[in-house]
Amino acid sequence: MIALIDYKIGNLRSVINAIEKIGQKAVLVKNPEELKKYDRAILPGVGAFGDGMQFLKQNGMDKAIIEFAKNGRPLLGICLGMQLLFDTSSEFGSNNGLGLIDGIVTAFDKTKFKMPLKVPHMGWNSFKIKQDSPLLRGLKDGTYLYFVHSYHAICDKKYIVASTNYGYDFPSIVQKGSIYGFQPHPEKSHENGLKILKNFMDI
């Protein structure tokens, strides 16, 4: 079983349904002490960065996640969950994140767009693989996934597993050791998303 971290934000039911489709079971975990019982965890999330961190800090789940990851157990952050893995975000002011991956989260810079594009970035888009990762086993360049976000990460290229272009390239999949971040929604990405989740279960 896998721990699905429940911190009052995100579409947990959709993630649970996706995990069940690949023959696995996820358990909602609200208590930081319970997180220690699991060998892998998913940090989902939809919403604002600051709200997400506030909810994690209310009962010490932020510290539990950091300890979990530093012990080498696989952790997957999805959408907002990926962004929370980084140091800081400029969304609605400056907010500190979990600091598990060096980097920042910032809004799409429309001045860099070569053509008018709407923000949030919403809908299907593809990724370009930058380096090998067990998370992408069986997937190829140009695979389409479903995105919904207005902010994106900026980090060193050594952490970027894949990038996606929306006006310009941004990191859409990142990895640092056993810590993985996935900006699109695997639970909304049909078979490609299920493959990502299965790969994470097999790590």
Wavefront OBJ file of the C-alpha trace (Angstrom):
o trace
v 0.000 0.000 0.000
v 1.014 3.571 -0.599
v 0.474 6.641 1.568
v -1.565 9.388 -0.069
v -0.916 12.485 2.002
v -4.193 14.192 2.915
v -3.754 17.869 3.818
v -7.192 19.251 2.927
v -6.222 20.279 -0.601
v -6.479 18.420 -3.884
v -8.584 15.873 -5.720
v -7.729 12.840 -3.628
v -10.552 10.650 -4.903
v -9.301 10.895 -8.482
v -5.799 9.849 -7.445
v -7.148 6.930 -5.398
v -9.238 5.773 -8.369
v -6.215 5.901 -10.668
v -4.091 3.900 -8.228
v -6.829 1.292 -7.904
v -6.959 0.976 -11.707
v -3.382 -0.312 -11.689
v -4.219 -2.862 -9.013
v -2.742 -1.000 -6.052
v -4.234 0.479 -2.909
v -3.665 3.928 -1.449
v -4.357 4.899 2.140
v -5.153 8.484 3.096
v -2.654 9.618 5.717
v -3.375 12.688 7.851
v -1.213 11.919 10.901
v 2.530 12.568 10.512
v 3.353 9.552 12.687
v 1.404 7.252 10.368
v 3.558 8.275 7.407
v 6.467 6.327 8.913
v 4.605 3.062 8.305
v 4.777 3.308 4.510
v 7.611 2.682 2.085
v 6.409 5.172 -0.534
v 4.138 8.202 -0.599
v 2.348 10.591 -2.946
v 1.915 14.292 -2.187
v -0.955 15.480 -4.431
v -2.427 18.963 -4.502
v -4.512 21.524 -6.362
v -4.579 25.158 -5.273
v -2.283 27.838 -3.922
v 1.259 27.178 -2.703
v 0.903 29.165 0.522
v -2.314 27.411 1.507
v -0.722 24.041 0.839
v 2.262 24.750 3.067
v 0.023 26.168 5.800
v -2.040 22.984 5.890
v 1.087 20.806 5.966
v 2.534 22.788 8.858
v -0.624 22.700 10.983
v 0.138 19.253 12.379
v 3.797 18.857 11.476
v 3.230 16.931 8.251
v 5.832 19.121 6.543
v 8.565 17.803 8.845
v 7.296 14.238 8.465
v 7.509 14.480 4.664
v 11.050 15.873 4.837
v 12.120 13.042 7.147
v 10.374 10.480 4.933
v 12.210 11.688 1.832
v 15.600 12.035 3.514
v 15.352 8.409 4.597
v 15.419 7.479 0.924
v 11.836 6.326 0.545
v 10.227 7.205 -2.812
v 8.110 10.364 -2.729
v 6.068 11.647 -5.672
v 4.731 15.201 -5.732
v 1.897 15.838 -8.210
v 1.004 19.321 -9.552
v 0.969 21.578 -6.456
v 2.608 18.678 -4.636
v 5.556 18.905 -7.030
v 5.849 22.655 -6.511
v 5.878 22.241 -2.731
v 9.042 20.142 -3.056
v 11.026 23.269 -3.965
v 12.538 26.020 -1.806
v 10.191 28.947 -2.418
v 7.260 30.199 -4.469
v 6.235 33.716 -5.485
v 2.537 32.814 -5.642
v 0.572 35.430 -3.654
v 3.754 36.678 -2.006
v 6.877 34.800 -0.991
v 6.329 31.398 0.605
v 8.821 28.780 1.728
v 8.377 25.219 0.496
v 9.679 21.882 1.736
v 13.170 22.542 0.359
v 13.683 18.979 -0.854
v 14.766 20.079 -4.336
v 16.808 23.227 -4.940
v 14.780 25.691 -6.976
v 11.931 28.156 -7.046
v 8.332 28.266 -8.296
v 7.227 31.244 -10.344
v 4.348 32.388 -12.549
v 4.471 31.930 -16.296
v 6.244 34.941 -17.764
v 3.927 36.098 -20.553
v 6.573 38.514 -21.834
v 8.516 35.462 -23.054
v 5.597 34.081 -25.069
v 6.118 34.400 -28.824
v 2.344 34.209 -29.363
v -0.671 34.956 -27.154
v -1.343 32.077 -24.775
v -3.808 31.784 -21.928
v -2.720 31.227 -18.354
v -3.385 28.891 -16.637
v -1.762 26.356 -18.916
v -4.687 23.957 -19.202
v -5.128 20.873 -21.348
v -3.028 18.277 -23.114
v 0.644 18.899 -23.827
v 3.688 16.750 -24.500
v 7.059 16.430 -22.815
v 10.640 16.097 -24.034
v 12.840 13.674 -22.101
v 16.072 15.208 -20.804
v 17.451 12.240 -18.875
v 16.577 8.671 -17.949
v 14.296 8.043 -14.990
v 12.434 4.947 -13.777
v 9.331 7.156 -13.697
v 9.308 7.249 -17.526
v 9.933 3.578 -18.192
v 8.047 2.594 -21.363
v 7.188 6.197 -22.310
v 8.647 8.155 -25.231
v 9.387 11.730 -26.232
v 6.204 13.465 -27.270
v 3.943 11.642 -24.831
v 0.878 13.754 -24.014
v -0.276 14.424 -20.460
v -2.905 16.673 -18.901
v -1.850 19.976 -17.300
v -3.606 22.603 -15.182
v -1.291 25.223 -13.629
v -0.307 28.898 -13.645
v 3.092 28.495 -11.936
v 6.076 26.336 -12.759
v 9.428 25.368 -11.288
v 12.831 26.778 -12.170
v 15.718 24.539 -11.158
v 19.130 23.203 -12.168
v 19.032 21.019 -15.273
v 20.462 18.101 -13.278
v 17.028 17.682 -11.674
v 15.012 17.958 -14.906
v 13.817 14.579 -16.193
v 11.522 16.123 -18.823
v 10.474 19.562 -20.001
v 7.319 20.860 -21.637
v 6.892 23.886 -23.873
v 4.185 26.439 -23.202
v 5.457 29.721 -24.555
v 8.889 28.487 -23.433
v 10.322 25.328 -21.888
v 9.688 24.610 -18.211
v 10.448 21.541 -16.047
v 7.450 19.216 -16.110
v 9.053 16.164 -14.467
v 11.890 16.387 -11.947
v 13.885 13.998 -9.802
v 16.422 14.233 -7.017
v 17.364 10.776 -5.792
v 14.165 9.081 -4.649
v 12.193 12.359 -4.769
v 10.055 12.809 -7.887
v 7.940 15.724 -9.065
v 5.267 15.566 -11.745
v 3.640 18.829 -12.864
v 0.838 17.308 -14.986
v -1.941 15.181 -13.516
v -1.378 11.432 -14.025
v -4.879 10.733 -12.722
v -6.284 12.807 -15.615
v -3.845 11.573 -18.274
v -5.534 8.270 -19.122
v -3.210 5.350 -19.982
v -0.043 7.461 -20.026
v -0.765 8.725 -16.526
v -1.512 5.242 -15.230
v 1.832 4.102 -16.638
v 3.579 6.849 -14.665
v 1.864 5.749 -11.445
v 2.703 2.096 -12.091
v 6.336 3.008 -12.712
v 6.401 4.830 -9.380
v 4.980 1.755 -7.640
v 7.706 -0.382 -9.203
v 10.606 1.823 -8.094
l 1 2 3 4 5 6 7 8 9 10 11 12 13 14 15 16 17 18 19 20 21 22 23 24 25 26 27 28 29 30 31 32 33 34 35 36 37 38 39 40 41 42 43 44 45 46 47 48 49 50 51 52 53 54 55 56 57 58 59 60 61 62 63 64 65 66 67 68 69 70 71 72 73 74 75 76 77 78 79 80 81 82 83 84 85 86 87 88 89 90 91 92 93 94 95 96 97 98 99 100 101 102 103 104 105 106 107 108 109 110 111 112 113 114 115 116 117 118 119 120 121 122 123 124 125 126 127 128 129 130 131 132 133 134 135 136 137 138 139 140 141 142 143 144 145 146 147 148 149 150 151 152 153 154 155 156 157 158 159 160 161 162 163 164 165 166 167 168 169 170 171 172 173 174 175 176 177 178 179 180 181 182 183 184 185 186 187 188 189 190 191 192 193 194 195 196 197 198 199 200 201 202 203
